[in-house]
Amino acid sequence: MDTPNPMKKDDHLLDDLESIRQLLGDDDLQPPLLTESVEAGVQIPLLSDMLDNQAAAPKPVAAPPAPAAEKAPDALLLHLDNELRAAAQLIMQDVIADFAPHIEAEIKRRMDARMERLLSQYQS
């Protein structure tokens, strides 16, 4: 029996993330290395908080399109920019929702491995 390949969906999600990064102009930003520590004053939100905020956030409502002749070019560009940013936000929320279980499982796996190493050090 053939099973669907789950990586194909993940590939599309990664492409979406890359498109959003390029759209927002974050080309020169580099993610922190796993070996770097976080500054003491920085608060990292919990994944559950992010998902709660996502569920509580109102869905953007698109205004009915106005005829192009009535809008100034700057207003039209601003409107398009806002629509693109709203669409990018929705895509990002979908990606976060799709990857959250994978991230949580990996964090749990790493924490369990770390706990085992620490316990074995103190039991010896």
N, CA, C and O atoms as CSV, one atom per row, in Angstrom:
chain,resi,resn,atom,element,x,y,z
A,1,MET,N,N,0.845,-1.177,0.000
A,1,MET,CA,C,0.000,0.000,0.000
A,1,MET,C,C,0.889,1.238,0.000
A,1,MET,O,O,1.811,1.352,0.808
A,2,ASP,N,N,0.613,2.141,-0.890
A,2,ASP,CA,C,1.389,3.381,-0.965
A,2,ASP,C,C,0.890,4.365,0.071
A,2,ASP,O,O,-0.316,4.538,0.251
A,3,THR,N,N,1.818,5.001,0.744
A,3,THR,CA,C,1.453,6.050,1.700
A,3,THR,C,C,1.869,7.386,1.117
A,3,THR,O,O,2.892,7.472,0.438
A,4,PRO,N,N,1.086,8.437,1.372
A,4,PRO,CA,C,1.474,9.758,0.844
A,4,PRO,C,C,2.762,10.232,1.496
A,4,PRO,O,O,3.054,9.913,2.649
A,5,ASN,N,N,3.514,10.992,0.740
A,5,ASN,CA,C,4.783,11.515,1.234
A,5,ASN,C,C,4.532,12.825,1.962
A,5,ASN,O,O,4.208,13.825,1.321
A,6,PRO,N,N,4.676,12.849,3.322
A,6,PRO,CA,C,4.386,14.084,4.054
A,6,PRO,C,C,5.393,15.194,3.784
A,6,PRO,O,O,5.101,16.357,4.062
A,7,MET,N,N,6.560,14.876,3.254
A,7,MET,CA,C,7.575,15.895,3.008
A,7,MET,C,C,7.166,16.857,1.893
A,7,MET,O,O,7.610,18.004,1.885
A,8,LYS,N,N,6.335,16.417,0.960
A,8,LYS,CA,C,5.935,17.297,-0.128
A,8,LYS,C,C,5.181,18.515,0.408
A,8,LYS,O,O,5.403,19.632,-0.061
A,9,LYS,N,N,4.300,18.314,1.376
A,9,LYS,CA,C,3.578,19.433,1.976
A,9,LYS,C,C,4.552,20.346,2.719
A,9,LYS,O,O,4.440,21.570,2.648
A,10,ASP,N,N,5.511,19.742,3.434
A,10,ASP,CA,C,6.497,20.525,4.167
A,10,ASP,C,C,7.340,21.376,3.222
A,10,ASP,O,O,7.694,22.508,3.551
A,11,ASP,N,N,7.660,20.833,2.052
A,11,ASP,CA,C,8.439,21.598,1.078
A,11,ASP,C,C,7.697,22.862,0.664
A,11,ASP,O,O,8.304,23.925,0.530
A,12,HIS,N,N,6.389,22.752,0.461
A,12,HIS,CA,C,5.601,23.925,0.081
A,12,HIS,C,C,5.571,24.947,1.218
A,12,HIS,O,O,5.620,26.153,0.977
A,13,LEU,N,N,5.491,24.462,2.445
A,13,LEU,CA,C,5.469,25.376,3.586
A,13,LEU,C,C,6.796,26.123,3.704
A,13,LEU,O,O,6.810,27.319,3.995
A,14,LEU,N,N,7.896,25.433,3.480
A,14,LEU,CA,C,9.194,26.096,3.528
A,14,LEU,C,C,9.315,27.134,2.416
A,14,LEU,O,O,9.875,28.211,2.622
A,15,ASP,N,N,8.787,26.806,1.238
A,15,ASP,CA,C,8.786,27.780,0.145
A,15,ASP,C,C,7.957,29.004,0.516
A,15,ASP,O,O,8.339,30.133,0.208
A,16,ASP,N,N,6.817,28.781,1.180
A,16,ASP,CA,C,5.980,29.901,1.620
A,16,ASP,C,C,6.731,30.778,2.616
A,16,ASP,O,O,6.685,32.005,2.529
A,17,LEU,N,N,7.425,30.143,3.565
A,17,LEU,CA,C,8.198,30.908,4.544
A,17,LEU,C,C,9.282,31.732,3.858
A,17,LEU,O,O,9.495,32.894,4.205
A,18,GLU,N,N,9.954,31.145,2.904
A,18,GLU,CA,C,11.009,31.860,2.183
A,18,GLU,C,C,10.421,33.043,1.419
A,18,GLU,O,O,11.020,34.117,1.385
A,19,SER,N,N,9.251,32.854,0.806
A,19,SER,CA,C,8.595,33.943,0.079
A,19,SER,C,C,8.218,35.077,1.022
A,19,SER,O,O,8.368,36.249,0.679
A,20,ILE,N,N,7.732,34.732,2.207
A,20,ILE,CA,C,7.357,35.758,3.187
A,20,ILE,C,C,8.591,36.524,3.632
A,20,ILE,O,O,8.556,37.749,3.744
A,21,ARG,N,N,9.688,35.807,3.887
A,21,ARG,CA,C,10.927,36.454,4.317
A,21,ARG,C,C,11.408,37.434,3.252
A,21,ARG,O,O,11.837,38.543,3.570
A,22,GLN,N,N,11.336,37.024,1.992
A,22,GLN,CA,C,11.755,37.904,0.913
A,22,GLN,C,C,10.812,39.096,0.774
A,22,GLN,O,O,11.256,40.214,0.511
A,23,LEU,N,N,9.508,38.861,0.950
A,23,LEU,CA,C,8.520,39.928,0.846
A,23,LEU,C,C,8.741,40.979,1.927
A,23,LEU,O,O,8.604,42.175,1.671
A,24,LEU,N,N,9.081,40.537,3.125
A,24,LEU,CA,C,9.270,41.468,4.235
A,24,LEU,C,C,10.653,42.099,4.241
A,24,LEU,O,O,10.936,42.954,5.079
A,25,GLY,N,N,11.517,41.690,3.319
A,25,GLY,CA,C,12.824,42.322,3.194
A,25,GLY,C,C,13.812,41.910,4.262
A,25,GLY,O,O,14.676,42.704,4.634
A,26,ASP,N,N,13.710,40.696,4.764
A,26,ASP,CA,C,14.621,40.216,5.798
A,26,ASP,C,C,15.760,39.384,5.201
A,26,ASP,O,O,16.225,38.430,5.825
A,27,ASP,N,N,16.204,39.741,4.004
A,27,ASP,CA,C,17.222,38.952,3.323
A,27,ASP,C,C,18.554,38.923,4.067
A,27,ASP,O,O,19.261,37.916,4.034
A,28,ASP,N,N,18.899,40.024,4.739
A,28,ASP,CA,C,20.215,40.100,5.378
A,28,ASP,C,C,20.211,39.564,6.804
A,28,ASP,O,O,21.275,39.478,7.419
A,29,LEU,N,N,19.064,39.203,7.347
A,29,LEU,CA,C,19.003,38.691,8.707
A,29,LEU,C,C,19.381,37.216,8.732
A,29,LEU,O,O,18.993,36.448,7.852
A,30,GLN,N,N,20.134,36.835,9.741
A,30,GLN,CA,C,20.533,35.440,9.906
A,30,GLN,C,C,19.912,34.914,11.196
A,30,GLN,O,O,19.882,35.625,12.201
A,31,PRO,N,N,19.416,33.674,11.180
A,31,PRO,CA,C,18.870,33.127,12.420
A,31,PRO,C,C,19.993,32.886,13.419
A,31,PRO,O,O,21.135,32.652,13.022
A,32,PRO,N,N,19.681,32.941,14.714
A,32,PRO,CA,C,20.721,32.693,15.715
A,32,PRO,C,C,21.159,31.232,15.684
A,32,PRO,O,O,20.374,30.346,15.344
A,33,LEU,N,N,22.393,30.995,16.035
A,33,LEU,CA,C,22.894,29.637,16.100
A,33,LEU,C,C,22.338,28.964,17.349
A,33,LEU,O,O,22.012,29.638,18.326
A,34,LEU,N,N,22.231,27.646,17.322
A,34,LEU,CA,C,21.718,26.922,18.479
A,34,LEU,C,C,22.657,27.029,19.670
A,34,LEU,O,O,22.248,26.798,20.808
A,35,THR,N,N,23.920,27.380,19.415
A,35,THR,CA,C,24.886,27.483,20.503
A,35,THR,C,C,24.865,28.847,21.170
A,35,THR,O,O,25.464,29.019,22.232
A,36,GLU,N,N,24.185,29.828,20.567
A,36,GLU,CA,C,24.117,31.159,21.138
A,36,GLU,C,C,23.095,31.182,22.258
A,36,GLU,O,O,22.059,30.521,22.183
A,37,SER,N,N,23.397,31.956,23.309
A,37,SER,CA,C,22.454,32.057,24.414
A,37,SER,C,C,21.575,33.280,24.216
A,37,SER,O,O,21.943,34.223,23.515
A,38,VAL,N,N,20.413,33.247,24.842
A,38,VAL,CA,C,19.461,34.343,24.755
A,38,VAL,C,C,19.747,35.298,25.905
A,38,VAL,O,O,20.038,34.864,27.019
A,39,GLU,N,N,19.666,36.591,25.638
A,39,GLU,CA,C,19.900,37.592,26.674
A,39,GLU,C,C,18.872,37.425,27.787
A,39,GLU,O,O,17.739,37.013,27.536
A,40,ALA,N,N,19.262,37.742,28.999
A,40,ALA,CA,C,18.408,37.520,30.167
A,40,ALA,C,C,17.120,38.337,30.100
A,40,ALA,O,O,16.089,37.873,30.588
A,41,GLY,N,N,17.139,39.515,29.525
A,41,GLY,CA,C,15.959,40.370,29.495
A,41,GLY,C,C,14.957,39.999,28.418
A,41,GLY,O,O,13.855,40.547,28.408
A,42,VAL,N,N,15.287,39.105,27.525
A,42,VAL,CA,C,14.414,38.758,26.421
A,42,VAL,C,C,13.402,37.721,26.879
A,42,VAL,O,O,13.768,36.702,27.466
A,43,GLN,N,N,12.156,37.979,26.615
A,43,GLN,CA,C,11.100,37.037,26.955
A,43,GLN,C,C,10.650,36.326,25.688
A,43,GLN,O,O,10.235,36.972,24.726
A,44,ILE,N,N,10.729,35.014,25.682
A,44,ILE,CA,C,10.291,34.221,24.537
A,44,ILE,C,C,8.881,33.726,24.833
A,44,ILE,O,O,8.657,33.082,25.858
A,45,PRO,N,N,7.921,34.019,23.946
A,45,PRO,CA,C,6.549,33.570,24.213
A,45,PRO,C,C,6.445,32.051,24.095
A,45,PRO,O,O,7.151,31.427,23.303
A,46,LEU,N,N,5.566,31.477,24.885
A,46,LEU,CA,C,5.314,30.047,24.815
A,46,LEU,C,C,4.491,29.748,23.572
A,46,LEU,O,O,3.720,30.587,23.109
A,47,LEU,N,N,4.660,28.556,23.041
A,47,LEU,CA,C,3.924,28.158,21.854
A,47,LEU,C,C,2.426,28.173,22.133
A,47,LEU,O,O,1.642,28.570,21.272
A,48,SER,N,N,2.024,27.748,23.317
A,48,SER,CA,C,0.596,27.741,23.648
A,48,SER,C,C,0.034,29.161,23.657
A,48,SER,O,O,-1.110,29.377,23.256
A,49,ASP,N,N,0.835,30.137,24.113
A,49,ASP,CA,C,0.389,31.536,24.086
A,49,ASP,C,C,0.186,32.012,22.655
A,49,ASP,O,O,-0.780,32.710,22.348
A,50,MET,N,N,1.120,31.619,21.783
A,50,MET,CA,C,1.013,32.032,20.378
A,50,MET,C,C,-0.242,31.438,19.738
A,50,MET,O,O,-0.939,32.115,18.983
A,51,LEU,N,N,-0.525,30.169,20.043
A,51,LEU,CA,C,-1.700,29.530,19.455
A,51,LEU,C,C,-2.980,30.129,20.027
A,51,LEU,O,O,-3.968,30.271,19.308
A,52,ASP,N,N,-2.974,30.487,21.332
A,52,ASP,CA,C,-4.135,31.138,21.933
A,52,ASP,C,C,-4.373,32.495,21.283
A,52,ASP,O,O,-5.513,32.853,20.986
A,53,ASN,N,N,-3.291,33.257,21.059
A,53,ASN,CA,C,-3.411,34.573,20.419
A,53,ASN,C,C,-3.922,34.428,18.991
A,53,ASN,O,O,-4.704,35.249,18.512
A,54,GLN,N,N,-3.471,33.373,18.319
A,54,GLN,CA,C,-3.903,33.149,16.940
A,54,GLN,C,C,-5.397,32.854,16.910
A,54,GLN,O,O,-6.103,33.348,16.032
A,55,ALA,N,N,-5.888,32.058,17.855
A,55,ALA,CA,C,-7.305,31.726,17.888
A,55,ALA,C,C,-8.139,32.947,18.264
A,55,ALA,O,O,-9.262,33.102,17.784
A,56,ALA,N,N,-7.601,33.811,19.117
A,56,ALA,CA,C,-8.344,34.985,19.575
A,56,ALA,C,C,-8.272,36.148,18.593
A,56,ALA,O,O,-9.105,37.053,18.644
A,57,ALA,N,N,-7.288,36.132,17.702
A,57,ALA,CA,C,-7.106,37.253,16.769
A,57,ALA,C,C,-8.262,37.300,15.776
A,57,ALA,O,O,-8.645,36.271,15.219
A,58,PRO,N,N,-8.816,38.486,15.554
A,58,PRO,CA,C,-9.890,38.590,14.573
A,58,PRO,C,C,-9.343,38.390,13.169
A,58,PRO,O,O,-8.232,38.809,12.844
A,59,LYS,N,N,-10.137,37.751,12.366
A,59,LYS,CA,C,-9.746,37.529,10.976
A,59,LYS,C,C,-9.877,38.843,10.211
A,59,LYS,O,O,-10.871,39.552,10.364
A,60,PRO,N,N,-8.874,39.175,9.385
A,60,PRO,CA,C,-8.963,40.431,8.631
A,60,PRO,C,C,-10.118,40.379,7.637
A,60,PRO,O,O,-10.330,39.382,6.945
A,61,VAL,N,N,-10.843,41.462,7.590
A,61,VAL,CA,C,-11.969,41.566,6.676
A,61,VAL,C,C,-11.556,42.496,5.554
A,61,VAL,O,O,-11.165,43.640,5.786
A,62,ALA,N,N,-11.646,41.995,4.351
A,62,ALA,CA,C,-11.250,42.798,3.197
A,62,ALA,C,C,-12.367,43.787,2.868
A,62,ALA,O,O,-13.543,43.428,2.817
A,63,ALA,N,N,-11.974,45.020,2.649
A,63,ALA,CA,C,-12.943,46.045,2.257
A,63,ALA,C,C,-13.323,45.806,0.804
A,63,ALA,O,O,-12.514,45.296,0.029
A,64,PRO,N,N,-14.532,46.166,0.430
A,64,PRO,CA,C,-14.908,45.989,-0.969
A,64,PRO,C,C,-14.006,46.834,-1.865
A,64,PRO,O,O,-13.713,47.987,-1.546
A,65,PRO,N,N,-13.573,46.269,-2.968
A,65,PRO,CA,C,-12.650,47.016,-3.828
A,65,PRO,C,C,-13.322,48.247,-4.430
A,65,PRO,O,O,-14.450,48.192,-4.921
A,66,ALA,N,N,-12.595,49.354,-4.374
A,66,ALA,CA,C,-13.086,50.596,-4.967
A,66,ALA,C,C,-12.558,50.677,-6.394
A,66,ALA,O,O,-11.511,50.108,-6.699
A,67,PRO,N,N,-13.260,51.367,-7.254
A,67,PRO,CA,C,-12.754,51.536,-8.615
A,67,PRO,C,C,-11.389,52.216,-8.593
A,67,PRO,O,O,-11.158,53.140,-7.813
A,68,ALA,N,N,-10.492,51.752,-9.454
A,68,ALA,CA,C,-9.122,52.257,-9.468
A,68,ALA,C,C,-9.052,53.741,-9.789
A,68,ALA,O,O,-8.131,54.426,-9.343
A,69,ALA,N,N,-9.995,54.239,-10.541
A,69,ALA,CA,C,-9.958,55.656,-10.930
A,69,ALA,C,C,-10.204,56.569,-9.737
A,69,ALA,O,O,-9.766,57.719,-9.736
A,70,GLU,N,N,-10.909,56.060,-8.707
A,70,GLU,CA,C,-11.211,56.887,-7.549
A,70,GLU,C,C,-10.046,56.986,-6.572
A,70,GLU,O,O,-9.996,57.923,-5.774
A,71,LYS,N,N,-9.117,56.050,-6.615
A,71,LYS,CA,C,-8.006,56.030,-5.656
A,71,LYS,C,C,-6.759,56.653,-6.269
A,71,LYS,O,O,-6.483,56.510,-7.461
A,72,ALA,N,N,-6.036,57.331,-5.434
A,72,ALA,CA,C,-4.741,57.859,-5.860
A,72,ALA,C,C,-3.760,56.692,-5.929
A,72,ALA,O,O,-3.946,55.699,-5.226
A,73,PRO,N,N,-2.717,56.786,-6.762
A,73,PRO,CA,C,-1.755,55.684,-6.870
A,73,PRO,C,C,-1.117,55.313,-5.524
A,73,PRO,O,O,-0.901,54.133,-5.251
A,74,ASP,N,N,-0.815,56.306,-4.687
A,74,ASP,CA,C,-0.220,56.007,-3.387
A,74,ASP,C,C,-1.189,55.236,-2.503
A,74,ASP,O,O,-0.791,54.301,-1.808
A,75,ALA,N,N,-2.441,55.620,-2.528
A,75,ALA,CA,C,-3.453,54.937,-1.723
A,75,ALA,C,C,-3.637,53.507,-2.203
A,75,ALA,O,O,-3.815,52.593,-1.397
A,76,LEU,N,N,-3.593,53.314,-3.513
A,76,LEU,CA,C,-3.719,51.964,-4.074
A,76,LEU,C,C,-2.532,51.100,-3.660
A,76,LEU,O,O,-2.704,49.940,-3.286
A,77,LEU,N,N,-1.331,51.665,-3.727
A,77,LEU,CA,C,-0.145,50.912,-3.312
A,77,LEU,C,C,-0.202,50.580,-1.822
A,77,LEU,O,O,0.168,49.478,-1.415
A,78,LEU,N,N,-0.653,51.508,-1.028
A,78,LEU,CA,C,-0.786,51.266,0.414
A,78,LEU,C,C,-1.805,50.156,0.670
A,78,LEU,O,O,-1.586,49.281,1.508
A,79,HIS,N,N,-2.912,50.201,-0.057
A,79,HIS,CA,C,-3.944,49.168,0.085
A,79,HIS,C,C,-3.378,47.795,-0.304
A,79,HIS,O,O,-3.597,46.812,0.403
A,80,LEU,N,N,-2.660,47.730,-1.412
A,80,LEU,CA,C,-2.065,46.464,-1.852
A,80,LEU,C,C,-1.024,45.963,-0.853
A,80,LEU,O,O,-0.944,44.766,-0.580
A,81,ASP,N,N,-0.231,46.878,-0.312
A,81,ASP,CA,C,0.759,46.512,0.693
A,81,ASP,C,C,0.082,45.910,1.922
A,81,ASP,O,O,0.527,44.892,2.452
A,82,ASN,N,N,-0.997,46.551,2.367
A,82,ASN,CA,C,-1.733,46.038,3.528
A,82,ASN,C,C,-2.329,44.666,3.252
A,82,ASN,O,O,-2.293,43.786,4.112
A,83,GLU,N,N,-2.877,44.483,2.055
A,83,GLU,CA,C,-3.444,43.177,1.704
A,83,GLU,C,C,-2.367,42.097,1.653
A,83,GLU,O,O,-2.577,40.985,2.138
A,84,LEU,N,N,-1.215,42.423,1.065
A,84,LEU,CA,C,-0.121,41.449,0.994
A,84,LEU,C,C,0.386,41.085,2.390
A,84,LEU,O,O,0.662,39.918,2.667
A,85,ARG,N,N,0.507,42.065,3.253
A,85,ARG,CA,C,0.964,41.797,4.627
A,85,ARG,C,C,-0.053,40.946,5.388
A,85,ARG,O,O,0.327,40.058,6.151
A,86,ALA,N,N,-1.337,41.214,5.184
A,86,ALA,CA,C,-2.374,40.403,5.832
A,86,ALA,C,C,-2.329,38.965,5.326
A,86,ALA,O,O,-2.464,38.019,6.102
A,87,ALA,N,N,-2.138,38.812,4.010
A,87,ALA,CA,C,-2.038,37.459,3.441
A,87,ALA,C,C,-0.797,36.746,3.968
A,87,ALA,O,O,-0.852,35.558,4.285
A,88,ALA,N,N,0.310,37.459,4.064
A,88,ALA,CA,C,1.542,36.865,4.593
A,88,ALA,C,C,1.348,36.447,6.044
A,88,ALA,O,O,1.847,35.399,6.456
A,89,GLN,N,N,0.636,37.244,6.818
A,89,GLN,CA,C,0.363,36.909,8.223
A,89,GLN,C,C,-0.468,35.634,8.319
A,89,GLN,O,O,-0.196,34.779,9.162
A,90,LEU,N,N,-1.474,35.500,7.466
A,90,LEU,CA,C,-2.304,34.292,7.479
A,90,LEU,C,C,-1.489,33.061,7.089
A,90,LEU,O,O,-1.649,31.994,7.682
A,91,ILE,N,N,-0.622,33.209,6.096
A,91,ILE,CA,C,0.238,32.090,5.697
A,91,ILE,C,C,1.164,31.710,6.837
A,91,ILE,O,O,1.367,30.528,7.114
A,92,MET,N,N,1.727,32.713,7.498
A,92,MET,CA,C,2.623,32.446,8.628
A,92,MET,C,C,1.880,31.719,9.742
A,92,MET,O,O,2.432,30.798,10.345
A,93,GLN,N,N,0.651,32.107,10.024
A,93,GLN,CA,C,-0.136,31.436,11.049
A,93,GLN,C,C,-0.400,29.979,10.670
A,93,GLN,O,O,-0.354,29.093,11.524
A,94,ASP,N,N,-0.677,29.731,9.379
A,94,ASP,CA,C,-0.883,28.356,8.925
A,94,ASP,C,C,0.386,27.533,9.074
A,94,ASP,O,O,0.341,26.381,9.506
A,95,VAL,N,N,1.514,28.125,8.718
A,95,VAL,CA,C,2.790,27.420,8.828
A,95,VAL,C,C,3.094,27.097,10.288
A,95,VAL,O,O,3.513,25.984,10.606
A,96,ILE,N,N,2.883,28.066,11.173
A,96,ILE,CA,C,3.114,27.836,12.601
A,96,ILE,C,C,2.212,26.714,13.100
A,96,ILE,O,O,2.663,25.825,13.822
A,97,ALA,N,N,0.941,26.754,12.717
A,97,ALA,CA,C,0.002,25.722,13.155
A,97,ALA,C,C,0.414,24.345,12.621
A,97,ALA,O,O,0.284,23.343,13.325
A,98,ASP,N,N,0.909,24.294,11.381
A,98,ASP,CA,C,1.325,23.019,10.794
A,98,ASP,C,C,2.593,22.469,11.437
A,98,ASP,O,O,2.715,21.260,11.633
A,99,PHE,N,N,3.526,23.338,11.762
A,99,PHE,CA,C,4.811,22.890,12.292
A,99,PHE,C,C,4.849,22.778,13.812
A,99,PHE,O,O,5.781,22.185,14.356
A,100,ALA,N,N,3.867,23.327,14.506
A,100,ALA,CA,C,3.878,23.316,15.973
A,100,ALA,C,C,4.042,21.910,16.558
A,100,ALA,O,O,4.859,21.734,17.462
A,101,PRO,N,N,3.304,20.903,16.084
A,101,PRO,CA,C,3.492,19.562,16.659
A,101,PRO,C,C,4.904,19.018,16.438
A,101,PRO,O,O,5.446,18.338,17.309
A,102,HIS,N,N,5.499,19.310,15.291
A,102,HIS,CA,C,6.861,18.844,15.014
A,102,HIS,C,C,7.857,19.529,15.945
A,102,HIS,O,O,8.773,18.897,16.470
A,103,ILE,N,N,7.664,20.824,16.139
A,103,ILE,CA,C,8.568,21.586,17.003
A,103,ILE,C,C,8.453,21.097,18.441
A,103,ILE,O,O,9.459,20.890,19.119
A,104,GLU,N,N,7.220,20.913,18.898
A,104,GLU,CA,C,7.019,20.431,20.267
A,104,GLU,C,C,7.633,19.051,20.475
A,104,GLU,O,O,8.250,18.796,21.509
A,105,ALA,N,N,7.467,18.156,19.496
A,105,ALA,CA,C,8.041,16.811,19.609
A,105,ALA,C,C,9.565,16.870,19.657
A,105,ALA,O,O,10.186,16.138,20.427
A,106,GLU,N,N,10.172,17.729,18.846
A,106,GLU,CA,C,11.632,17.853,18.836
A,106,GLU,C,C,12.138,18.445,20.145
A,106,GLU,O,O,13.154,17.997,20.675
A,107,ILE,N,N,11.446,19.435,20.664
A,107,ILE,CA,C,11.841,20.020,21.956
A,107,ILE,C,C,11.752,18.971,23.049
A,107,ILE,O,O,12.656,18.861,23.878
A,108,LYS,N,N,10.673,18.201,23.062
A,108,LYS,CA,C,10.513,17.152,24.076
A,108,LYS,C,C,11.617,16.111,23.948
A,108,LYS,O,O,12.182,15.680,24.953
A,109,ARG,N,N,11.928,15.705,22.722
A,109,ARG,CA,C,12.975,14.704,22.503
A,109,ARG,C,C,14.317,15.211,23.029
A,109,ARG,O,O,15.045,14.478,23.699
A,110,ARG,N,N,14.640,16.472,22.719
A,110,ARG,CA,C,15.917,17.036,23.168
A,110,ARG,C,C,15.960,17.205,24.690
A,110,ARG,O,O,16.987,16.959,25.323
A,111,MET,N,N,14.840,17.625,25.261
A,111,MET,CA,C,14.807,17.782,26.717
A,111,MET,C,C,14.948,16.430,27.414
A,111,MET,O,O,15.644,16.320,28.423
A,112,ASP,N,N,14.292,15.406,26.878
A,112,ASP,CA,C,14.412,14.069,27.468
A,112,ASP,C,C,15.848,13.566,27.388
A,112,ASP,O,O,16.366,12.999,28.350
A,113,ALA,N,N,16.492,13.773,26.235
A,113,ALA,CA,C,17.878,13.338,26.077
A,113,ALA,C,C,18.793,14.089,27.038
A,113,ALA,O,O,19.687,13.501,27.646
A,114,ARG,N,N,18.564,15.373,27.166
A,114,ARG,CA,C,19.378,16.194,28.082
A,114,ARG,C,C,19.173,15.752,29.532
A,114,ARG,O,O,20.129,15.658,30.301
A,115,MET,N,N,17.929,15.484,29.893
A,115,MET,CA,C,17.609,15.033,31.245
A,115,MET,C,C,18.300,13.699,31.531
A,115,MET,O,O,18.840,13.499,32.619
A,116,GLU,N,N,18.283,12.799,30.568
A,116,GLU,CA,C,18.956,11.505,30.749
A,116,GLU,C,C,20.457,11.705,30.976
A,116,GLU,O,O,21.047,11.063,31.846
A,117,ARG,N,N,21.072,12.595,30.193
A,117,ARG,CA,C,22.512,12.849,30.359
A,117,ARG,C,C,22.798,13.446,31.732
A,117,ARG,O,O,23.745,13.034,32.403
A,118,LEU,N,N,21.990,14.410,32.151
A,118,LEU,CA,C,22.193,15.022,33.466
A,118,LEU,C,C,22.001,14.031,34.601
A,118,LEU,O,O,22.787,14.001,35.548
A,119,LEU,N,N,20.960,13.222,34.505
A,119,LEU,CA,C,20.710,12.224,35.552
A,119,LEU,C,C,21.827,11.188,35.625
A,119,LEU,O,O,22.224,10.764,36.710
A,120,SER,N,N,22.326,10.787,34.464
A,120,SER,CA,C,23.393,9.780,34.461
A,120,SER,C,C,24.680,10.359,35.058
A,120,SER,O,O,25.454,9.617,35.663
A,121,GLN,N,N,24.926,11.661,34.903
A,121,GLN,CA,C,26.095,12.292,35.484
A,121,GLN,C,C,26.021,12.307,37.003
A,121,GLN,O,O,27.020,12.054,37.677
A,122,TYR,N,N,24.850,12.600,37.545
A,122,TYR,CA,C,24.705,12.719,38.980
A,122,TYR,C,C,24.498,11.372,39.674
A,122,TYR,O,O,24.690,11.270,40.885
A,123,GLN,N,N,24.112,10.351,38.931
A,123,GLN,CA,C,23.947,9.031,39.510
A,123,GLN,C,C,25.259,8.266,39.562
A,123,GLN,O,O,25.382,7.301,40.316
A,124,SER,N,N,26.221,8.673,38.787
A,124,SER,CA,C,27.509,7.962,38.754
A,124,SER,C,C,28.359,8.280,39.945
A,124,SER,O,O,29.470,7.764,40.067
